[in-house]
Amino acid sequence: MSSPPSVTLLDVALRPGRPPMLLAEPHGDPAHWAARHREALRATLAEHGAVLVRGLGLHDTAGTTATFKALSTDLMVETESFAPRQRYETGVYSSSKWPQNQPMCMHHELSYTLEFPSLMLFACLRAPADGGATAVADATTVLDALPRKVVKRFDRQGWLLTRTYNDEIGASVAEAFGTDDRDTVERYCRANAIDVRWQPDGTLHTRQRRSAVVRHPLSGRRCWFNQIAFLNEWTIAPEIREYLVDTYGADGLPFNTRYGNGDPIDADVIELLNTVYQHHTAREPWQDGDLLLVDNIRTAHSREPFEGAREVLVAMADPIRLADCSPSIEVILP
């Protein structure tokens, strides 16, 4: 495995239960500061897996976009989104539209795709009145804390994501694939190991099997890398799950996860996964102008419930293919 570049690490504050934090002095130009400290920030990220930069004073889309581009020359266009976002500029989005009283549990962005971001960039333009932190958890620490029996099965079988697209819950076909043309959607799915089934009423149902554990391409660390718990039916609030099952049927939920062989995952396993995440969560309340960098393979992130207005911009950057992360199962194209 190659090593991170030999660059002096920035002086970050390490505090139990909180992500590493750096106080910046941009002197009015966050993008210039980010460009000047880019290599040091990346070295710090390689060391810690996440770093919160406070004091940049990010306050608008233009300045945030310039800062994101100073940190990465390869911002991604999102495909296969699970929830709608507002797109501001190429590669720059709002946070996912999700009920603010419901948590977005720990996950790795687009971990169900064959190509995903290795770097996540978050900028807080407006902090909520209460809650709403983008918390983080180290994927290797989480993997080591999980029972060996649970890890062994997911290691051997992987996990299965099922989706049934509709216009009410989650991303629509057009939002997820950039088009609702059936031929185009089917070509994309065939090229990305996704099984496609059009229902009699015209809705789209998909299934995709992915590895639950990967190796970090730089460090070689094994990482618990998936969205098994977040997108599972047992993580949904009981009253919402009941509504979805009544409306769409148990097999028609907007998204759900299973073991890689198709067996359902029991509620107690999902509770275990979420509990382990909770025990290893680091959080820091947002302040206006904050910037958070996250190594998307090494570090899971979440969004906690909040009150009041919250504006966080997101960029997915530096795409990497699943095949380059030593997945534990083989992806078979349909």
C-alpha positions in Angstrom: 0.0 0.0 0.0 1.2 3.5 -0.8 1.7 6.0 2.1 0.2 9.5 2.6 2.5 12.3 1.5 5.1 13.5 4.0 3.6 16.8 5.0 3.7 18.4 8.4 0.3 17.9 10.1 -1.7 20.9 11.1 -2.0 21.7 14.8 -5.5 20.2 15.6 -7.2 19.9 18.9 -7.9 16.3 19.9 -10.8 16.0 22.4 -12.6 12.8 23.6 -16.0 12.4 21.9 -15.4 15.2 19.4 -13.8 15.2 15.9 -10.3 16.7 15.6 -10.7 20.5 15.2 -8.5 23.2 13.7 -8.9 26.9 14.2 -8.3 28.8 10.9 -7.4 32.4 10.2 -8.3 32.9 6.6 -8.1 36.8 6.7 -11.2 37.1 4.6 -10.5 34.5 1.8 -11.5 31.0 2.8 -10.6 29.6 -0.7 -7.1 31.1 -0.6 -6.5 29.6 2.9 -7.8 26.2 1.8 -5.6 26.2 -1.3 -2.5 27.2 0.7 -3.2 24.5 3.3 -4.5 21.8 1.0 -1.7 19.3 1.4 -1.4 19.8 5.1 -5.2 19.3 5.5 -5.0 16.1 3.4 -2.2 14.8 5.6 -4.1 15.6 8.7 -7.2 13.9 7.2 -5.1 10.8 6.5 -3.9 10.8 10.1 -7.3 11.3 11.8 -10.1 10.4 9.3 -12.0 13.6 9.8 -11.1 17.2 10.7 -13.4 20.2 11.5 -12.0 23.6 10.4 -13.5 26.4 12.5 -13.1 30.1 11.7 -13.2 30.1 7.9 -16.3 32.3 7.7 -18.0 30.4 4.9 -21.3 32.2 4.4 -22.4 31.9 0.7 -22.6 29.3 -2.1 -19.9 31.1 -4.3 -17.3 31.2 -1.5 -18.0 27.7 -0.4 -17.8 26.3 -4.0 -14.4 28.1 -4.4 -13.2 26.5 -1.2 -14.4 23.0 -2.1 -12.6 23.4 -5.5 -9.5 24.5 -3.7 -9.5 21.3 -1.8 -10.3 19.0 -4.7 -10.2 19.3 -8.4 -12.5 16.3 -8.9 -16.0 17.0 -7.5 -18.5 14.3 -8.3 -22.0 14.5 -9.9 -24.1 12.3 -7.6 -25.8 9.3 -9.1 -28.1 6.8 -7.3 -29.0 9.2 -4.5 -31.3 7.9 -1.9 -32.9 11.2 -1.1 -33.4 14.5 -3.1 -30.8 17.3 -2.9 -30.7 20.8 -4.4 -27.9 21.2 -6.8 -26.2 24.6 -6.7 -23.3 24.1 -9.0 -21.6 21.0 -10.6 -20.6 18.8 -7.7 -22.0 21.2 -5.0 -25.3 20.2 -3.3 -27.5 20.9 -0.4 -27.6 18.2 2.3 -30.2 15.5 1.6 -33.8 16.4 2.1 -34.8 14.4 5.2 -37.3 15.1 8.0 -35.5 17.3 10.5 -37.0 15.4 13.4 -35.6 12.1 12.1 -31.9 11.1 12.3 -29.9 10.1 9.3 -27.9 7.3 11.0 -24.3 6.5 10.5 -23.4 5.6 6.9 -20.7 6.0 4.2 -21.8 8.1 1.3 -22.8 6.1 -1.8 -21.3 2.9 -0.3 -23.8 0.9 -2.4 -22.4 2.2 -5.7 -19.4 0.8 -7.7 -17.8 4.3 -7.7 -18.1 6.5 -4.6 -16.4 9.6 -3.1 -13.3 9.0 -1.1 -13.6 12.6 0.3 -16.7 14.3 1.7 -16.7 18.1 2.2 -19.4 19.8 4.4 -19.8 23.5 4.9 -22.2 25.0 7.4 -23.6 28.3 6.2 -26.3 28.5 8.9 -26.2 26.4 12.0 -29.5 25.2 13.5 -30.9 26.5 16.8 -30.4 23.1 18.3 -29.0 19.7 17.2 -28.2 18.9 13.6 -24.6 17.9 14.1 -22.8 16.0 11.3 -21.3 13.4 13.6 -18.6 10.9 12.7 -17.4 7.4 13.6 -14.2 5.5 12.8 -15.0 2.5 10.5 -12.1 0.4 11.7 -13.0 1.0 15.4 -16.6 0.1 14.7 -15.6 -3.1 12.8 -13.4 -4.2 15.7 -16.2 -3.6 18.2 -18.8 -5.7 16.3 -19.2 -9.4 17.3 -17.1 -11.7 15.2 -20.1 -13.8 14.2 -21.9 -10.8 12.7 -18.8 -9.6 10.9 -18.1 -13.0 9.5 -21.5 -13.4 7.9 -21.4 -10.0 6.3 -17.8 -10.5 5.3 -18.7 -13.7 3.5 -22.1 -12.7 2.0 -22.0 -8.9 1.7 -25.2 -7.0 1.9 -28.1 -6.4 -0.4 -29.8 -3.1 -1.0 -33.4 -3.2 -2.4 -35.1 -0.1 -3.6 -38.6 0.6 -4.9 -38.8 4.1 -6.4 -41.8 6.4 -6.0 -42.5 10.1 -6.0 -43.3 10.4 -2.3 -40.5 8.9 -0.3 -36.8 9.1 -1.2 -35.3 10.0 -4.6 -37.4 9.4 -7.7 -36.0 7.5 -10.7 -35.2 10.8 -12.4 -33.5 12.2 -9.3 -31.5 9.1 -8.8 -30.4 8.4 -12.4 -30.7 11.8 -14.0 -33.4 10.5 -16.3 -36.6 8.5 -16.3 -36.0 6.9 -19.7 -36.2 3.2 -19.2 -33.6 2.2 -21.7 -31.0 4.7 -20.2 -31.8 3.5 -16.7 -31.5 -0.1 -17.6 -28.1 0.5 -19.4 -26.8 2.2 -16.3 -27.9 -0.6 -14.0 -26.5 -3.3 -16.2 -23.1 -1.5 -16.2 -23.2 -1.1 -12.4 -24.3 -4.6 -11.3 -27.9 -3.6 -10.4 -30.8 -6.0 -11.0 -33.7 -4.1 -12.6 -37.4 -5.1 -12.4 -40.2 -2.8 -13.6 -43.4 -3.4 -11.7 -46.8 -3.8 -13.4 -47.7 -0.3 -12.3 -44.6 1.1 -13.9 -42.5 1.6 -10.7 -38.9 0.6 -10.7 -37.5 -2.1 -8.2 -33.8 -2.7 -8.0 -31.5 -5.0 -6.1 -27.7 -4.6 -5.7 -25.2 -6.7 -3.7 -22.2 -5.1 -2.3 -19.3 -5.8 0.1 -19.8 -4.8 3.7 -16.1 -4.6 4.5 -13.4 -3.0 2.4 -9.7 -2.1 2.8 -8.7 1.5 2.8 -6.6 2.0 -0.4 -3.9 4.0 1.4 -3.6 2.5 4.9 -4.8 -1.0 4.1 -7.1 -0.9 7.2 -10.2 -3.0 7.1 -13.2 -0.7 7.3 -16.9 -1.4 8.1 -18.2 0.3 4.9 -21.9 0.2 4.1 -25.3 1.5 4.8 -26.8 -1.7 6.2 -28.3 -0.1 9.3 -29.2 3.3 7.9 -31.3 2.0 5.0 -32.9 -0.9 6.9 -36.6 -0.9 7.8 -35.8 -1.4 11.5 -34.0 1.9 11.7 -37.1 3.7 10.5 -39.3 5.2 13.3 -42.0 2.6 14.1 -45.0 4.8 13.1 -43.3 5.7 9.8 -42.4 2.1 9.0 -46.0 1.0 9.7 -47.3 3.7 7.3 -44.8 2.6 4.6 -45.7 -1.1 4.9 -49.4 -0.3 4.9 -49.0 1.9 1.8 -46.4 0.1 -0.3 -46.3 -3.5 1.2 -43.5 -5.2 3.0 -41.7 -5.8 -0.3 -42.3 -2.4 -1.7 -40.5 -0.2 0.8 -38.6 2.7 -0.8 -35.4 1.1 0.5 -34.4 -1.8 2.7 -31.3 -3.9 3.3 -30.7 -7.7 3.6 -27.9 -10.2 4.0 -26.1 -10.7 0.7 -27.9 -14.0 0.1 -31.3 -12.3 0.4 -32.2 -13.3 3.9 -33.9 -10.6 6.0 -31.8 -8.9 8.8 -33.4 -9.2 12.2 -34.3 -6.1 14.2 -31.8 -7.0 17.0 -28.9 -7.0 14.5 -29.8 -3.6 13.2 -30.1 -2.4 16.8 -26.7 -3.8 17.6 -25.1 -2.0 14.6 -26.7 1.3 15.6 -25.7 0.9 19.2 -22.0 0.2 18.3 -22.0 3.3 16.1 -23.5 5.3 19.0 -20.7 4.1 21.4 -18.0 5.3 18.9 -19.6 8.6 17.7 -17.8 11.9 17.8 -19.8 15.1 17.5 -19.3 18.8 17.5 -22.3 21.2 17.1 -22.1 23.2 13.9 -21.2 26.9 14.0 -21.8 29.3 11.1 -18.8 29.1 8.7 -17.5 25.7 9.7 -15.9 23.3 7.2 -15.8 19.5 7.8 -13.6 17.1 5.8 -14.3 13.4 6.1 -12.5 10.4 4.7 -15.5 8.6 3.4 -14.0 5.1 3.5 -12.4 5.3 6.9 -15.1 7.4 8.6 -18.9 7.1 8.7 -21.0 10.2 9.2 -24.6 11.0 10.3 -27.0 13.9 10.6 -28.7 14.3 14.0 -32.2 15.7 14.4 -32.5 19.5 14.7 -34.7 22.5 15.4 -34.7 25.7 13.4 -33.2 26.4 10.0 -30.1 24.5 8.9 -28.1 25.1 5.8 -25.2 22.8 5.0 -23.6 22.5 1.6 -22.0 19.2 0.5 -19.5 18.1 -2.1 -18.5 14.5 -2.9 -15.0 14.4 -4.2 -12.1 12.3 -5.4 -14.1 9.3 -6.7 -12.7 5.8 -6.2 -13.9 2.4 -7.4 -15.0 -0.3 -5.1 -12.7 -2.7 -6.9 -9.7 -0.6 -5.7 -10.7 -1.2 -2.1 -10.2 -5.0 -1.9 -13.9 -5.8 -1.3 -14.6 -9.1 0.4 -17.1 -10.3 -2.2 -17.1 -10.3 -5.9 -19.5 -8.0 -7.7 -21.2 -9.9 -10.6 -22.7 -7.9 -13.4 -26.3 -8.9 -14.3 
